[in-house]
Amino acid sequence: MTVTMPTQENDVVVVQNVWKIFGERANEAMEAVRRDNLSKAEVLDKYGCVVGVRDVSISVAKGEIFCIMGLSGSGKSTLVRHINRLIEPTNGDILINGINVGDLDPEALREMRADKIGMVFQNMSLLPHRTVRDNIAFALELRGVDAFTRAELADKVIGLVSLQGYGDRYPSELSGGMQQRVGLARAMAANPDILLMDEPFSALDPLIRRGLQDEFLELSHSMKKTTLFITHDLDEAIRMGNRIAIMKDGEIVQIGTPEEIVTKPIDKYVSDFVAGISKLKLVFAHTVMEPIDAYIARSKTSLSTEKYPKAGPEDDLDALVTLVVDQEHPILIESNGKPIGIVTKDALLRAIKGES
């Protein structure tokens, strides 16, 4: 299956029909996959090649957090490493702000990596002999920024990631969560347009991990960074992402908002992913309501809504549950003061259970 996404004028990252097949017969294997729809296992058996990415197209808008998730070996990290050309595609194009990354000469590529793209990995690879401040300012140093400006910018970012007072410390003196903050600050200090984050919080304890997620969401919102965020954890993807792409065997199986992924899984693979996810904070009234005219026609009664609890179309299931406790009436959904739908208790219970 090939999932394609229409591109928009404000798209910062566009990936068009990208393939990556590892092995000496990569082109031959790619043509065979196109012709015969071979599986990943069949390609390995017949051609000795590994399918890393299979005909992937995505587009990421300015300021969006786009999560890519899947099991180990699904191709998510391989895909993201194409964005700044750490990996060359077997076929396809990657555009950053309309510029084809594959067309850049070495100098222009280095400039794009330095100025436009920041990377944050699970392993921060901090320089042990440099202080927190100097680690954060390292990319600026490579750009030739003067020492005073580097220190000033580093101290500003130290404040953003709540590491005040640690600028003169060394990585060995920091906890794992603090080291992760330094890595994030290092990427942010260069003020890139795009952040590539490859499971940056996965090795941390749950409480620290959630705190860093909160901090990053605040930073992303305030600084309007475009982010590709890799995770194998659906809870994290749902919490962090404006949209989620689910990968399997190098392909993107489904792209959608968290609500779309949870309520409308495209196949059993996605259904299995979302089976244990609570829908209380993910599904909204506009999804489960019955249009007001349809409700009146079905119930064959006039609608007297004075005693009905009222909610908006963007209220989640958790809010709707609170409204119907000890309440005999269904919920009236209003938009701009106008009734647009009804959510009955039966519809609410079915939504919580994941039934349509």
Secondary structure, DSSP 4 states (H G I P E B T S, - for coil): --------TTEEEEEEEEEEEESTTHHHHHHHHHHH---HHHHHHHHS-EEEEEEEEEEEETT-EEEEE-STTSSHHHHHTTTTTSS--SEEEEEETTEEGGG--HHHHHHHHHHTEEEEESS----TTS-HHHHHTHHHHHHT--HHHHHHHHHHHHHHTT-TT-TT--GGGS-HHHHHHHHHHHHHHT--SEEEEESTTTTS-HHHHHHHHHHHHHHHHHHT-EEEEEES-HHHHHHH-SEEEEEETTEEEEEE-HHHHHHS-SSHHHHHHHTT---TTT-BHHHHPEEHHHHHHHHTS----TTS-EE-TT-BHHHHHHHHTT--S-EEEEETTEEEEEE-HHHHHHHHHT--
